[in-house]
């Protein structure tokens, strides 16, 4: 395991090297998860691309740090990690809140960003009322009280079958996140709005969404793609909010095709 001290927060990360002439892809995970959600994508990309995974503050093995958070705190953590690793011109692949972090990073440090893969995310996610209600529910009764609601958005009914052992594992992943970090990140999402900033994105961008996503539905992701100059848009069939878990092969194929189209061809 690899750890770094960034902005007075211990960040858990993993660096998988590739030949020096290969691009680096940074994977930023979603709310209530850690970087293990990317495993089935990473095993299909390792060796062809440099890869950086990390647990955002308040998630996984990273510190919670000082709460509350703003989205800029998450972006500054990622910028600090990339500076520490001497990485510039990275492809940032962000899922859900990870996509908001990617957009915030581009605003603050465009020198670090070569391209954006915005996966099941948007320029703005949810309403203040919806996030305040979720924060209140977790404060009152813990993360376990919202598991069923969240899982209906994360995964399709086919994945949520009782006999699917992996489904139980992802429920455990959500429940075991630190409550302080979870709620602080909910508040950061609530307050984040990149509606105006989207039009200023000048790097190659693709917006990807599962056709059954209950958190950032296809229409919302499409509206975000239309705001970003020349952005591409892809829908993954039979998938909800977490494509790297439900449809890793399809997501990997889209990532490879996108990178190939912008000049980063795999061996």
C-alpha positions as CSV (number, residue, x, y, z in Angstrom):
1,X,0.0,0.0,0.0
2,X,1.1,3.5,-0.8
3,X,0.4,6.6,1.3
4,X,1.2,10.3,1.0
5,X,0.7,13.3,3.2
6,X,-1.2,15.9,1.2
7,X,-2.7,19.1,2.7
8,X,-2.3,17.6,6.2
9,X,-4.3,14.6,5.1
10,X,-3.0,11.1,4.6
11,X,-4.0,9.9,1.2
12,X,-4.1,6.2,0.2
13,X,-3.1,5.7,-3.4
14,X,-1.6,3.2,-5.9
15,X,0.7,4.0,-8.8
16,X,1.0,1.4,-11.6
17,X,3.8,2.3,-13.9
18,X,4.0,2.0,-17.7
19,X,6.6,2.9,-20.3
20,X,7.5,6.6,-20.1
21,X,5.9,7.4,-23.4
22,X,2.5,6.1,-22.3
23,X,-0.2,8.5,-21.0
24,X,-1.2,8.4,-17.3
25,X,-4.9,7.8,-16.4
26,X,-6.0,9.0,-12.9
27,X,-9.1,7.3,-11.5
28,X,-11.3,9.1,-9.0
29,X,-14.0,7.1,-7.3
30,X,-17.6,7.8,-6.4
31,X,-19.2,8.8,-3.1
32,X,-19.3,6.0,-0.6
33,X,-16.7,3.8,-2.3
34,X,-12.9,3.4,-2.5
35,X,-10.6,2.8,-5.4
36,X,-11.2,-0.9,-5.5
37,X,-14.3,-0.2,-7.7
38,X,-11.9,0.3,-10.6
39,X,-10.2,-3.2,-10.3
40,X,-11.8,-4.8,-13.3
41,X,-11.0,-1.8,-15.5
42,X,-7.4,-1.5,-14.3
43,X,-6.6,-5.2,-15.0
44,X,-7.6,-4.5,-18.6
45,X,-5.5,-1.3,-18.9
46,X,-2.4,-2.0,-16.9
47,X,0.8,-2.1,-18.9
48,X,-0.6,0.0,-21.7
49,X,-1.1,3.1,-19.6
50,X,0.3,4.5,-16.4
51,X,-2.4,4.3,-13.7
52,X,-3.0,6.3,-10.5
53,X,-5.8,5.3,-8.1
54,X,-6.5,7.0,-4.8
55,X,-9.1,7.2,-2.0
56,X,-10.4,10.7,-1.7
57,X,-10.3,12.2,1.8
58,X,-13.0,10.8,4.0
59,X,-13.1,7.5,2.1
60,X,-11.3,4.2,2.1
61,X,-7.9,4.3,3.9
62,X,-7.4,8.0,3.5
63,X,-7.9,10.4,6.5
64,X,-11.1,12.2,7.1
65,X,-9.3,15.5,7.7
66,X,-11.0,18.7,8.7
67,X,-14.8,18.9,7.9
68,X,-16.8,20.4,6.3
69,X,-15.3,20.0,2.8
70,X,-15.6,22.0,-0.4
71,X,-15.1,20.4,-3.8
72,X,-12.0,22.5,-4.1
73,X,-10.5,20.6,-1.1
74,X,-10.8,17.3,-3.0
75,X,-9.4,18.8,-6.1
76,X,-6.4,20.3,-4.2
77,X,-5.7,16.9,-2.7
78,X,-5.6,15.4,-6.2
79,X,-3.4,18.2,-7.5
80,X,-1.0,17.7,-4.5
81,X,-0.8,14.0,-5.2
82,X,0.0,14.5,-8.9
83,X,2.6,17.2,-8.0
84,X,4.2,14.7,-5.6
85,X,4.3,12.1,-8.3
86,X,5.6,14.6,-10.9
87,X,2.7,13.8,-13.2
88,X,1.4,16.4,-15.6
89,X,-1.0,16.1,-18.6
90,X,-2.9,13.2,-17.1
91,X,-6.2,11.8,-18.3
92,X,-8.6,12.3,-15.4
93,X,-11.3,9.6,-15.2
94,X,-13.8,10.6,-12.5
95,X,-17.0,8.7,-11.5
96,X,-19.9,10.7,-10.0
97,X,-18.2,12.9,-7.3
98,X,-14.9,11.9,-8.9
99,X,-16.2,13.7,-12.1
100,X,-16.9,16.8,-10.1
101,X,-13.4,16.6,-8.7
102,X,-12.0,16.3,-12.2
103,X,-13.9,19.4,-13.3
104,X,-12.7,21.3,-10.3
105,X,-9.1,20.2,-10.9
106,X,-9.3,21.4,-14.5
107,X,-10.5,24.8,-13.2
108,X,-7.7,25.1,-10.7
109,X,-4.8,23.3,-12.4
110,X,-5.4,22.9,-16.2
111,X,-1.6,22.1,-16.5
112,X,-2.3,18.7,-14.9
113,X,-5.2,17.7,-17.3
114,X,-4.7,16.4,-20.8
115,X,-8.2,15.0,-21.2
116,X,-11.4,14.3,-19.1
117,X,-13.4,11.1,-18.9
118,X,-16.6,12.1,-17.0
119,X,-18.3,9.0,-16.0
120,X,-21.8,9.0,-14.6
121,X,-21.5,12.6,-13.4
122,X,-22.7,16.1,-14.4
123,X,-22.1,19.8,-14.1
124,X,-24.3,19.7,-11.0
125,X,-25.6,16.7,-9.2
126,X,-28.8,16.8,-7.1
127,X,-30.5,19.6,-5.2
128,X,-29.7,21.2,-1.9
129,X,-32.8,19.6,-0.4
130,X,-32.0,16.1,-1.5
131,X,-28.4,16.3,-0.1
132,X,-29.5,17.9,3.1
133,X,-32.1,15.1,3.6
134,X,-29.4,12.5,3.0
135,X,-27.0,14.2,5.4
136,X,-29.7,14.4,8.1
137,X,-30.6,10.7,7.6
138,X,-27.0,9.6,8.0
139,X,-26.5,11.8,11.0
140,X,-29.6,10.3,12.7
141,X,-29.3,6.7,11.8
142,X,-26.0,6.0,10.1
143,X,-25.1,5.0,6.5
144,X,-26.8,1.6,6.9
145,X,-30.2,3.4,6.9
146,X,-29.8,4.6,3.3
147,X,-28.2,1.5,1.8
148,X,-31.3,0.3,0.0
149,X,-32.0,3.7,-1.6
150,X,-28.4,4.1,-2.7
151,X,-28.1,0.6,-4.1
152,X,-31.2,1.1,-6.2
153,X,-29.3,4.0,-7.9
154,X,-25.9,2.3,-8.1
155,X,-26.9,-1.0,-9.6
156,X,-29.4,-2.5,-11.9
157,X,-32.0,-5.0,-10.6
158,X,-30.0,-7.8,-12.3
159,X,-26.9,-7.0,-10.2
160,X,-28.9,-6.6,-7.0
161,X,-30.0,-10.3,-7.0
162,X,-29.7,-11.8,-3.5
163,X,-27.5,-14.6,-4.9
164,X,-25.0,-12.1,-6.2
165,X,-22.3,-12.2,-3.6
166,X,-20.6,-9.1,-5.0
167,X,-23.7,-7.1,-4.3
168,X,-23.4,-7.8,-0.6
169,X,-19.7,-6.8,-0.8
170,X,-20.5,-3.4,-2.3
171,X,-23.2,-2.8,0.4
172,X,-20.4,-3.5,2.9
173,X,-18.1,-1.0,1.2
174,X,-20.7,1.8,1.5
175,X,-21.6,1.0,5.1
176,X,-18.0,1.0,6.2
177,X,-17.1,4.5,4.9
178,X,-16.5,7.0,7.7
179,X,-19.7,8.9,8.4
180,X,-17.9,12.3,8.8
181,X,-16.2,11.9,5.5
182,X,-19.3,10.7,3.7
183,X,-21.5,13.6,4.9
184,X,-18.8,16.1,4.3
185,X,-18.5,14.9,0.7
186,X,-22.3,15.0,0.4
187,X,-22.1,18.7,1.4
188,X,-19.3,19.3,-1.1
189,X,-21.4,17.8,-3.9
190,X,-24.4,19.9,-2.8
191,X,-22.5,23.1,-3.1
192,X,-20.6,22.3,-6.3
193,X,-21.9,23.8,-9.5
194,X,-19.8,23.7,-12.7
195,X,-22.6,24.9,-15.1
196,X,-20.7,28.0,-16.2
197,X,-17.3,26.4,-16.0
198,X,-18.3,23.6,-18.4
199,X,-18.3,25.9,-21.4
200,X,-14.6,26.8,-20.7
201,X,-13.3,23.2,-20.9
202,X,-10.8,23.1,-23.7
203,X,-9.4,19.6,-23.4
204,X,-10.8,16.5,-25.1
205,X,-13.8,15.3,-23.0
206,X,-16.1,12.3,-23.1
207,X,-19.2,11.9,-20.9
208,X,-20.3,8.3,-20.2
209,X,-23.4,7.0,-18.4
210,X,-25.2,3.8,-17.7
211,X,-28.6,3.5,-19.3
212,X,-30.2,2.8,-15.9
213,X,-28.3,5.3,-13.8
214,X,-30.5,6.5,-11.0
215,X,-28.1,9.1,-9.6
216,X,-27.1,10.9,-12.8
217,X,-29.6,9.8,-15.4
218,X,-28.6,9.8,-19.1
219,X,-30.5,13.0,-19.8
220,X,-28.6,14.9,-17.2
221,X,-25.2,13.5,-18.4
222,X,-26.2,14.4,-22.0
223,X,-27.0,17.9,-21.0
224,X,-23.5,18.2,-19.5
225,X,-21.9,16.9,-22.6
226,X,-23.8,19.5,-24.6
227,X,-22.3,22.3,-22.4
228,X,-18.7,21.2,-23.0
229,X,-17.3,22.2,-26.4
230,X,-16.9,19.2,-28.7
231,X,-17.5,16.7,-25.8
232,X,-18.5,13.1,-26.8
233,X,-21.3,11.1,-25.2
234,X,-21.6,7.4,-24.7
235,X,-24.3,5.3,-23.1
236,X,-23.5,1.8,-21.6
237,X,-26.3,-0.7,-21.8
238,X,-27.5,-2.8,-18.9
239,X,-25.7,-0.6,-16.4
240,X,-26.6,1.9,-13.6
241,X,-24.3,4.3,-11.7
242,X,-21.1,2.2,-11.3
243,X,-20.0,1.0,-14.8
244,X,-16.5,-0.2,-13.6
245,X,-18.3,-2.8,-11.5
246,X,-21.3,-3.7,-13.6
247,X,-19.9,-3.3,-17.1
248,X,-16.1,-3.1,-16.9
249,X,-15.4,-4.5,-20.4
250,X,-17.7,-1.9,-22.0
251,X,-16.2,0.9,-20.0
252,X,-12.7,-0.1,-20.8
253,X,-13.5,-0.4,-24.5
254,X,-14.9,3.2,-24.5
255,X,-11.9,4.5,-22.6
256,X,-9.5,2.8,-25.1
257,X,-11.4,4.1,-28.1
258,X,-11.5,7.7,-26.7
259,X,-7.8,7.7,-26.0
260,X,-7.0,6.3,-29.4
261,X,-9.1,9.0,-31.0
262,X,-7.1,11.8,-29.3
263,X,-3.8,10.2,-30.3
264,X,-2.9,7.9,-27.4
265,X,-3.0,4.5,-29.1
266,X,-2.4,1.4,-27.1
267,X,0.5,-0.9,-28.2
